[in-house]
């Protein structure tokens, strides 16, 4: 059985690797053509474009590995069926369920590889790619859209109830450093009491325990603000009518070069808010969804992406299950090439539906785990049904 396992694994793995390299080369060429349009702008050279394209390949390989495994598996197993190798293995005692177990082992190893790439290599490459884009942008920063990104936290103030803090980040300068930061503090009645405007902020993680005056949980951060405008709205209840008529200012505005602002928004949460959900690890998505849920913010988009990231490695098992029936096809029955083409199209349709399901789940307000797992379960059921039919009647 070890020899059979080595034969099947080597055949499928070599075919899948060649397919993945072909797709990666095509993606690299397309990316380089697109990046070449920016050559010469802000010191952007050919080497910088090549490095940018190499960083993009990490995400491409992560996305293409399941479909490459499917196409490689179909080509390898159909080739073994055409040359009667698989027929000889069947007569030698390789039953259908033993063959399924063998390929499930290969799918499990591929799933572990995909999980490692998606949760470690892709976030690292996306972070480096973000810094690369910010480095050669005209403003030396990465803008986060017209309205920036918004964060929220709640803070208990003794004797004053629960205050809500809303933070707006306009751009990302580098890792842990952001530009155009605005911080709004609302009291328990929802009235604005304070606004901080800063040109930039660097977020440093700290342990809040033992910090004087920092009413934070055990884990938090310090925002080191630069070029700050601190605006406070004084409570009308604290002003007498005579003082108000005398022209006492209700707004107190001060400017300072720098100041520290303590927060429960950790660097991980802030970084997660400026990155696209597709480039985040499952752990970062889980932490960020918890933060959004605890602050009464919409978290369904990130929850769907968390479950999709969690289930995505299992797509390799679905791809292997879709490829296995091709080992039981008979070349003499004809239309072998057409059947292989149909199998590849079926796998591509799965990839498309897997991408569309998350958007449909967001629009239709489906359960996040159902929107992420439905395509895999549907195609796994389909492949197992075809496999059982072929084993029984072919």
C-alpha positions in Angstrom: 0.0 0.0 0.0 2.9 2.3 0.6 4.0 1.9 -3.0 0.5 2.6 -4.3 0.3 5.7 -2.0 3.6 7.0 -3.3 2.5 6.4 -7.0 -0.8 8.3 -6.6 0.6 11.1 -4.5 3.6 11.7 -6.7 1.4 11.7 -9.9 -1.2 14.1 -8.5 1.2 16.3 -6.7 3.5 16.8 -9.8 0.5 17.6 -12.0 -1.0 20.0 -9.5 2.4 21.7 -9.0 2.8 22.2 -12.8 -0.7 23.7 -13.0 -0.1 26.0 -10.1 3.2 27.2 -11.6 1.4 27.9 -14.9 -1.3 29.9 -13.3 1.2 31.8 -11.1 3.3 32.6 -14.2 0.2 34.0 -16.0 -0.8 36.0 -12.9 2.7 37.4 -12.5 2.8 38.5 -16.2 -0.6 40.3 -15.8 0.5 41.9 -12.6 3.8 43.1 -14.1 2.1 44.6 -17.1 -0.2 46.5 -14.8 2.6 47.6 -12.5 4.7 48.7 -15.4 2.3 51.6 -16.0 3.7 53.3 -12.8 7.4 52.9 -13.7 9.3 56.2 -13.2 6.7 57.7 -10.9 8.0 58.7 -7.4 11.2 56.7 -8.0 9.3 53.4 -8.9 11.8 51.2 -10.7 11.6 47.8 -12.4 13.1 46.0 -9.4 10.3 47.6 -7.2 7.7 46.4 -9.7 9.2 42.9 -9.7 9.1 42.8 -5.9 5.5 44.1 -5.8 4.5 41.3 -8.2 6.3 38.7 -6.2 4.4 39.8 -3.1 1.1 39.5 -5.0 2.0 35.9 -5.9 1.5 34.8 -2.3 -2.2 35.7 -2.5 -2.5 34.3 -6.0 -1.0 30.9 -4.9 -3.4 30.8 -1.9 -6.4 31.4 -4.2 -5.2 29.0 -6.9 -4.1 26.0 -4.9 -7.5 24.3 -4.7 -8.3 24.7 -8.4 -4.7 23.6 -9.3 -5.2 20.6 -7.1 -8.5 19.8 -8.9 -7.0 20.1 -12.4 -3.9 18.3 -11.4 -5.9 15.5 -9.8 -8.2 15.2 -12.9 -5.2 15.1 -15.3 -3.3 12.6 -13.2 -6.2 10.2 -12.4 -7.6 10.3 -15.9 -4.1 9.6 -17.3 -3.9 6.6 -15.0 -7.4 5.5 -16.2 -6.4 5.8 -19.9 -3.2 3.8 -19.4 -5.1 1.1 -17.3 -2.8 1.8 -14.3 -5.8 2.4 -12.1 -7.5 -0.6 -13.4 -4.5 -2.8 -12.4 -4.5 -1.2 -9.0 -8.2 -2.0 -8.6 -7.7 -5.7 -9.6 -4.8 -5.7 -7.1 -7.1 -4.9 -4.2 -7.5 -1.1 -4.2 -11.2 -0.8 -3.4 -13.2 2.4 -3.9 -13.2 3.4 -0.2 -9.5 2.7 0.1 -8.8 4.9 -2.9 -11.0 7.6 -1.3 -9.0 7.3 2.0 -5.7 7.6 0.1 -6.7 10.7 -1.7 -8.3 12.2 1.4 -4.9 12.0 3.0 -3.4 14.0 0.1 -6.3 16.5 0.4 -5.7 16.8 4.2 -2.0 17.6 3.6 -2.9 20.2 1.0 -5.5 21.7 3.4 -2.8 22.1 6.1 -0.5 23.8 3.5 -3.3 26.1 2.4 -4.1 27.0 6.0 -0.5 27.8 6.7 -0.2 30.0 3.7 -3.6 31.8 4.4 -3.0 32.4 8.1 0.7 33.3 8.0 2.2 34.0 4.5 -0.8 36.0 3.1 -1.2 38.5 6.0 2.6 39.0 6.0 2.8 39.5 2.2 -0.3 41.8 2.3 1.3 43.9 5.0 4.5 44.3 3.1 2.5 45.1 -0.1 0.6 47.8 1.8 3.9 49.4 2.9 5.2 49.1 -0.6 2.2 50.9 -2.1 2.4 53.6 0.6 6.1 54.1 0.0 5.7 55.0 -3.6 2.4 56.8 -3.4 2.5 60.6 -4.1 1.7 61.4 -0.4 3.9 58.6 1.1 0.8 57.1 2.7 -2.0 54.7 1.9 -5.4 56.4 1.9 -8.4 54.4 3.3 -11.1 55.7 1.1 -13.0 59.0 1.2 -14.3 58.5 4.7 -11.4 56.5 6.1 -12.0 53.7 8.6 -14.0 53.9 11.8 -13.5 52.3 15.2 -15.5 52.3 18.4 -15.0 51.5 22.0 -17.0 51.9 25.2 -15.4 53.2 28.4 -16.8 53.3 31.9 -16.2 56.6 33.6 -16.8 56.7 37.4 -19.9 58.7 38.3 -20.5 59.6 34.6 -21.8 56.3 33.1 -20.6 54.7 29.9 -18.8 56.9 27.4 -18.6 56.0 23.7 -15.4 56.7 21.9 -15.4 56.8 18.0 -12.1 56.9 16.2 -11.7 57.8 12.5 -8.4 56.9 10.7 -7.9 58.6 7.4 -4.7 56.9 6.1 -2.0 54.4 7.0 1.6 55.7 7.0 3.4 52.5 8.1 3.0 49.5 10.4 1.2 50.8 13.5 1.4 54.4 12.3 -1.7 56.3 10.9 -2.5 59.7 9.6 -5.5 62.1 9.8 -6.8 60.7 13.1 -9.9 62.1 14.7 -11.3 60.9 18.1 -14.8 61.7 19.3 -16.0 61.1 22.8 -19.7 61.0 23.6 -21.2 60.9 27.1 -23.8 58.5 28.4 -26.6 60.7 26.9 -24.9 60.7 23.5 -23.7 64.3 23.6 -20.3 65.1 22.2 -17.9 66.2 25.0 -14.5 66.0 23.4 -12.8 65.8 20.0 -9.1 65.1 19.3 -7.7 65.9 15.9 -4.2 64.7 15.1 -2.0 64.8 12.0 -0.6 61.3 12.8 -0.7 58.7 15.5 1.5 55.8 16.4 -0.2 52.9 18.3 1.8 51.1 20.9 0.6 48.1 22.8 0.7 48.3 26.6 -0.6 46.5 29.7 -3.1 48.9 31.2 -2.9 47.4 34.7 -1.1 49.8 37.0 -1.4 52.8 34.6 -2.7 55.8 36.5 -6.0 57.1 35.3 -6.3 54.5 32.5 -9.7 52.9 32.9 -8.9 50.1 30.5 -9.1 46.3 30.4 -6.0 44.3 31.1 -4.8 44.7 27.5 -4.8 48.1 25.7 -2.7 50.6 23.8 -1.3 54.1 23.9 -1.9 56.3 20.9 1.0 58.8 20.6 -0.7 61.7 18.8 1.3 64.4 16.9 0.1 68.0 16.1 -3.0 67.7 18.2 -6.1 69.9 18.5 -8.0 69.1 21.7 -11.5 70.5 21.7 -13.8 70.1 24.8 -17.5 70.9 25.2 -18.2 72.1 28.7 -21.4 70.8 30.3 -24.2 73.4 30.5 -25.2 72.0 33.9 -21.9 73.2 35.3 -22.5 76.8 34.2 -24.7 79.2 36.0 -27.2 81.3 34.0 -25.3 84.5 34.9 -22.0 83.0 33.7 -23.5 82.0 30.4 -25.0 85.4 29.9 -21.6 87.0 30.7 -20.1 85.3 27.7 -18.2 82.4 29.3 -16.9 80.1 26.6 -18.7 76.7 26.3 -15.9 75.3 24.0 -12.4 75.0 25.2 -9.9 74.4 22.4 -6.2 73.8 22.9 -3.4 72.9 20.5 -0.3 70.8 21.5 2.6 69.3 19.6 2.1 65.8 21.0 0.1 63.9 23.6 -0.6 60.3 24.7 -4.1 58.9 24.6 -4.9 55.6 26.3 -7.3 53.2 24.6 -8.5 49.6 24.6 -8.1 49.6 20.8 -5.0 47.3 20.4 -2.7 47.5 17.5 -4.1 44.2 16.2 -7.6 45.7 16.1 -6.5 48.9 14.5 -4.5 47.1 11.8 -7.4 44.8 11.2 -9.7 47.8 10.5 -7.4 49.2 7.7 -6.7 45.9 6.0 -9.2 44.1 3.6 -10.8 41.1 5.4 -9.5 38.8 2.7 -5.9 39.5 3.7 -6.4 38.8 7.4 -5.6 35.7 9.3 -8.4 33.7 11.0 -7.2 34.7 14.4 -7.2 38.4 13.5 -10.7 38.1 12.0 -11.9 36.4 15.2 -10.4 39.1 17.4 -11.9 41.8 15.2 -15.4 40.3 15.1 -15.4 40.1 18.9 -14.4 43.8 19.1 -17.1 44.8 16.7 -19.8 42.7 18.4 -18.8 44.1 21.9 -19.2 47.7 20.5 -22.5 47.1 18.8 -21.0 47.4 15.3 -21.9 45.4 12.2 -19.7 42.3 12.1 -21.4 40.1 9.6 -18.9 40.8 6.8 -16.0 39.9 9.0 -17.8 36.9 10.5 -18.5 35.5 7.0 -14.8 36.1 6.1 -13.7 34.3 9.3 -15.8 31.2 8.5 -14.7 31.3 4.9 -11.1 31.5 6.0 -11.7 28.6 8.4 -13.5 26.4 5.8 -11.3 27.3 2.8 -8.5 24.7 3.5 -11.3 22.0 3.5 -11.9 23.0 -0.1 -8.9 20.9 -1.0 -10.8 17.9 0.2 -13.7 18.8 -2.0 -11.4 19.3 -5.0 -9.9 15.8 -4.4 -13.4 14.3 -4.2 -14.3 16.0 -7.5 -11.2 14.6 -9.1 -11.6 11.0 -7.9 -14.5 9.9 -10.2 -12.2 10.5 -13.2 -10.1 7.5 -12.2 -13.1 5.3 -12.8 -13.8 6.5 -16.4 -13.2 4.2 -19.3 -11.2 5.6 -22.2 -12.8 3.2 -24.6 -16.3 4.8 -24.0 -15.0 7.9 -25.8 -15.4 11.6 -25.1 -12.6 11.4 -22.5 -11.4 14.9 -23.3 -14.9 16.3 -23.1 -15.4 14.7 -19.7 -12.1 16.1 -18.4 -13.1 19.6 -19.7 -16.5 19.3 -18.0 -14.8 18.3 -14.7 -12.5 21.4 -14.9 -15.5 23.6 -15.6 -17.3 22.1 -12.7 -14.4 23.0 -10.4 -14.2 26.5 -11.8 -17.9 26.9 -11.1 -17.3 25.8 -7.5 -14.7 28.6 -7.1 -17.1 31.2 -8.5 -20.0 30.1 -6.3 -17.7 30.0 -3.3 -16.8 33.6 -3.9 -20.4 34.7 -4.7 -21.9 32.9 -1.6 -20.2 35.3 0.8 -21.8 38.3 -1.0 -25.2 36.6 -1.1 -24.9 35.8 2.6 -24.2 39.5 3.3 -27.1 40.7 1.2 -29.6 38.1 2.4 -28.4 38.2 6.0 -27.6 34.5 6.1 -25.9 32.8 9.0 -22.1 33.4 8.5 -21.1 29.8 8.8 -23.8 28.7 6.4 -22.8 31.2 3.8 -19.2 30.0 4.0 -19.8 26.3 4.2 -22.8 25.8 1.8 -20.8 25.6 -1.5 -18.3 23.1 -0.1 -21.1 20.9 1.3 -23.1 21.0 -1.9 -20.2 20.1 -4.2 -18.9 17.5 -1.8 -22.3 15.8 -1.8 -22.4 16.1 -5.6 -18.9 14.5 -6.0 -19.7 11.7 -3.6 -22.9 10.9 -5.5 -21.1 10.8 -8.8 -18.3 8.6 -7.3 -20.9 6.2 -5.8 -22.7 5.9 -9.2 -19.4 5.3 -11.1 -18.3 2.6 -8.7 -21.6 0.8 -8.9 -22.3 1.0 -12.7 -18.9 1.5 -14.4 
